[in-house]
Each structure stands twice: as C-alpha cells, then as structure tokens.
C-alpha cells in the first residue's frame, strides 16, 4: 500500500484541464505525465494542493477558482505601446503571442489585442487569468526523484514549463 501524497513528494500525474463549458484547454493525454514536487510552487496552487492526500492510482476532479489558478485579469496589465517601437518587419496580427522584455531583461509573453497606426495594445495577463478551471487528475506515480530545474521563466517558452 502506497503512502498518501504530502508536500515535498515528487509525483507524476495525467490530467485534462477544461473550461467550465467543458472545452479542453490542456491535457497530458498522448504525452508524458506531468512530474512535479508537491508544494514547491511549480504549479498553480489549486492544482498543487488538490493532490495532497491522494495515492498512486487515485483519480480526482477539481474546480480551481481564478484566485487559486492564474489570478484575476488585471486591467493594468493591458498596455499601449507606440507602434513606432515595433520593428517594421514584424507582421503583427491580433491574437498573436509576442515576447516583450521587462526592465531586468526577463522575457514576458504578451498577446496582441488591437493594432492601430499609432498604438499596439498588448495584454500581458496570463491567457487563463480570470477563468474558473476544471481538472481531471489521475496520480500515476509517487516517490519519484525531483526533476532538474527548468529555465525558471514559467512562461511556456521552453519544454520544461508545459
């Protein structure tokens, strides 16, 4: 009999993430299970805390509020950039993801919301901010060795983020 999962355990899970209407936004189906250390802040808190107490083979369906997910949408994270700051060879389209850089040189994913002659409106909110999310989780393994650290950006720009 396996022990119940606790903070500090490294585990693997299969999952399917859905919006409230049932549309799937992400799944490990057809990929390797997600490996993470419980309580290490690698995942949204609602997902992370939901596996505590489960065992290998257990299944659970959870609902994650924006507060326990990617936060509420914040209007101040929608910014107007002068169109003159955009390289002329960059063919922006509404909905396109681009990489901005903060004052420290860190990459920030942003989504183009509007384009005019003078201004490009960029949204740096996480795409899932403000949304209630549902996850079907199945614990695959427990007692694993911790994964090596990824790039640290948490942005999805490398293979370790998702």
Secondary structure by P-SEA (a helix, b strand, c coil): cccccccccccccccccccccccccccccccccccccccccccccccccccccccccbbbbbbbcccccccccccccccccccccccccccccccbbbbbbcccbbbbbbbbccccccbbbbbccccccccbbbbbcccccccccccccccccccccccccc
